[in-house]
Amino acid sequence: MGRVDDRINRGGQKIAPKAVERILEQHPYVKRACVFGIPHEIFGQQVAAAIILHSDQTKIFKENELRAYVAGELPNYMVPEEILCVEAFPTNLVGKLDRQALVTLVQQKQIEAQQKRQGRYLANSFPEKRLREIYQELLQISEIDLEADFAALGGDSFQAMSLLIEIEDRFGTLLTPEQFLQHSSIEALAKLLTQSLVNSPMPPIRLIQEGDGKYPLFVSHSVSGITFYATKLAQYLPPSQTVYALNWQPPEEDISETLISLEQYASNFVEAMITCELEGGFCLIGHSFGAQLAFEIAQQLLSRGYEPAFVGLIDDEADLHKRRFGIKSRPADPQNINAYCKYLLHSYVPQAFPGDLTLLQAEIHNTDILADPYTGWKDICLGNVTRLTIPGNHISVMGESAIAQWAETLTQQLNQSRQLWELNQKDPNRLTQLQTNLETYQQQKEIIALTEARRAAKTGNLSEEISYYENALSLKSTQSYWVYRNLSHAYWQKGMKEKALETLNQSIAQEQIPIVGYEIMANWLRDLKREKAYEKTLAEVIQYDEDIAIVQKALGKLMLQHNQLQLAEKYLHRVVFLAPDDLEANFLLSKFLKQQGEYAPALTITRQLMNHQPNNVSIWFQYLQLLVLTQESNIEQVLNQWLKMTPDNLKAHLNCAKFLAKQEYTVTSSQLLDKIIQQLPTHSDGLSILQEFLRFRQLPKPLSKFLSRPKIAKIILHFLKFVSSHDYVRSKMLKS
């Protein structure tokens, strides 16, 4: 299998060159093959091959065909990403194969290709990411220039037709061959598809799988406006299952901004659904944003006299503990579908639901699940909540390989829900009873107060939020953890520190495994410089140590945050052992290694993570920091790529500027700060970023001069021209 020192390390994957060479030489075109590694800034090395062709094959040889052949025999990570055709292999002075000379030849080939066209390889939007996946599947290319035409990437007419079919399946948009020929790059196609969603919206519902028409399953679209997983899901459900996709619906042009809400948006789908001829009850399912949309549609169907047969929520929380205090008072531009859907979600206050819910939770979950395994849904569901675990994390659960694993579980749950629905429909008073239960629940003074408290937090009225929560607690002294946690945050924000600490203790008492509550407590005590209480809190949380991956991850994250490095190392190594595919745990471990000064292993883990999540901006920032700390040469290139991925995230840019300043990259930091200032006045989160500016103190002298008091004052005055009339924002702004 080759000597150990010949092996290629591609993002942590060890590859024996002989194994790849053997497959290449089995191809009828190839006479001899030599496989070797070439340097790569993200993966450490990538696989390259030099080949000598049979003399009669040189004219018809196609690199993509050979790469596709290898992909059919070996895992993707072993497929050569660069193939060089040579007449003879170079040798050194003693006549042995000179692999380094081959590396140089491949690098020259890359430079020449780059000089011919400067491409873009990082996807900046959801459609670009999905299109890149389709291109990679069809063309068997790992790195794709998003600006290159389909033909330039090696695509042929047959593959082009396959591509159009995939686009229709995943995006719900049928493109003509003429449209494709005019927009065949990923960048151009993504813009065309986005404009198609905005300017030529599809009907609210689209048939994916005809089935028998009984108990149709309606799949909510994602935050990007695309129901990209509906087709794949239908493929793994029984052929008899009717499946519809719910398509993005832009708001009316003359709609009042004050009326825009998730409730109103959901009504578009309700009106369309109840006009469908169906046998049996409606079935609904959605992931993340789509789960909230499905939940609201179920609410409205029930209020119209249609009890859903099934409501499935894939890996989303009820968001009761997420205050999202004082969200921006203006909704996002409907042209930006992602931002618009997030606005709808963040301003939504879900109400109680009298029916049953099915919660499908990712196996690799975030630490919020520790406080409440049902993530708030039991608190607003008056019926039963069935909790199922499905493989993957929040993102990967909707990949085809994961869907293939949990589709059978969904099918079984759908069948059980249908049987129960048919049994319930035999009761003529069923709907009346559900409505009565809901009205009785909603009329309780305590429930009214809690609902109004959550609504006050969304609109940014801190005094009302506190008042309503206090009223609810006066009516019922024992509440769910999120009530105490939200109130404690409101107290803290109001400056009532002692009350905040006291109320947070009550939250901790109600949490099933209160590690997150202890994390908040430790942060606050540290800010208040209460050393004894702070140390006691860190000591107390250790009692919740269990040999469960998510517990180990939460403890490792907490100890790393509070510089308890010995404990952090113990917990993080343990969670990576228990759940090696937990990307967050691996990310935390790389942060720990970086903090310990072990930059080489931290870089190795970070490159592996980038292999799995090439568009994760947090991983890219970690990579940038490690390059700075090791003084690598490609820092500027990686920084520019990261900035392209985070064009509107000024908080992240500010943190980056601080880091660069501390590492004495003063000029780069100053340039980045200047860009932030230019965007600051019109940015939706400009106030909090401005406050961070005002805390920007202990810096090298060149930066202190750059952020002089007159310049800060000028920024504030400029910002006041754009500030919202929102009372809380205005008062904080004037105080600044």
Sequence and secondary structure as in RCSB ss.txt:
>XXXX:A:sequence
MGRVDDRINRGGQKIAPKAVERILEQHPYVKRACVFGIPHEIFGQQVAAAIILHSDQTKIFKENELRAYVAGELP
NYMVPEEILCVEAFPTNLVGKLDRQALVTLVQQKQIEAQQKRQGRYLANSFPEKRLREIYQELLQISEIDLEADF
AALGGDSFQAMSLLIEIEDRFGTLLTPEQFLQHSSIEALAKLLTQSLVNSPMPPIRLIQEGDGKYPLFVSHSVSG
ITFYATKLAQYLPPSQTVYALNWQPPEEDISETLISLEQYASNFVEAMITCELEGGFCLIGHSFGAQLAFEIAQQ
LLSRGYEPAFVGLIDDEADLHKRRFGIKSRPADPQNINAYCKYLLHSYVPQAFPGDLTLLQAEIHNTDILADPYT
GWKDICLGNVTRLTIPGNHISVMGESAIAQWAETLTQQLNQSRQLWELNQKDPNRLTQLQTNLETYQQQKEIIAL
TEARRAAKTGNLSEEISYYENALSLKSTQSYWVYRNLSHAYWQKGMKEKALETLNQSIAQEQIPIVGYEIMANWL
RDLKREKAYEKTLAEVIQYDEDIAIVQKALGKLMLQHNQLQLAEKYLHRVVFLAPDDLEANFLLSKFLKQQGEYA
PALTITRQLMNHQPNNVSIWFQYLQLLVLTQESNIEQVLNQWLKMTPDNLKAHLNCAKFLAKQEYTVTSSQLLDK
IIQQLPTHSDGLSILQEFLRFRQLPKPLSKFLSRPKIAKIILHFLKFVSSHDYVRSKMLKS
>XXXX:A:secstr
   GGG EEETTEEE HHHHHHHHHTSTTEEEEEEEEEEETTTEEEEEEEEEE GGGTTT  HHHHHHHHHTTS 
GGGS SEEEE SS  B TTS B HHHHHHHHHHHHHHHHHH     S  SHHHHHHHHHHHHHH  SS  TTS T
TTTT  HHHHHHHHHHHHHHHS    HHHHHHS SHHHHHHHHHHHHHHS   SEEEEE TTSBS EEE   TTS
  TTHHHHHHTS TT  EEEE      TT  GGG  HHHHHHHHHHHHTTS  BS  EEEEETHHHHHHHHHHHH
HHHTT   SEEEEES    TT   TT  SS   TTSHHHHHHHHHHT     BSS EEEEEESS  GGGGT TTT
THHHHBSS EEEEEESS TTGGGSHHHHHHHHHHHHHHHHHHHHHHHHHHTSTTHHHHHHHHHHHHHTSHHHHHH
HHHHHHHHHT HHHHHHHHHHHHHH S   HHHHHHHHHHHHHHT HHHHHHHHHHHHHH SSTHHHHHHHHHHH
HHTT HHHHHHHHHHHGGG  S HHHHHHHHHHHHHTT HHHHHHHHHHHHHH TT HHHHHHHHHHHHHTT HH
HHHHHHHHHHHH TT HHHHHHHHHHHHHTT TTHHHHHHHHHHH TT HHHHHHHHHHHHHTT HHHHHHHHHH
HHHHGGG TTHHHHHHHHHT  S  HHHHHHT HHHHHHHHHHHHTT    HHHHHHHHH 
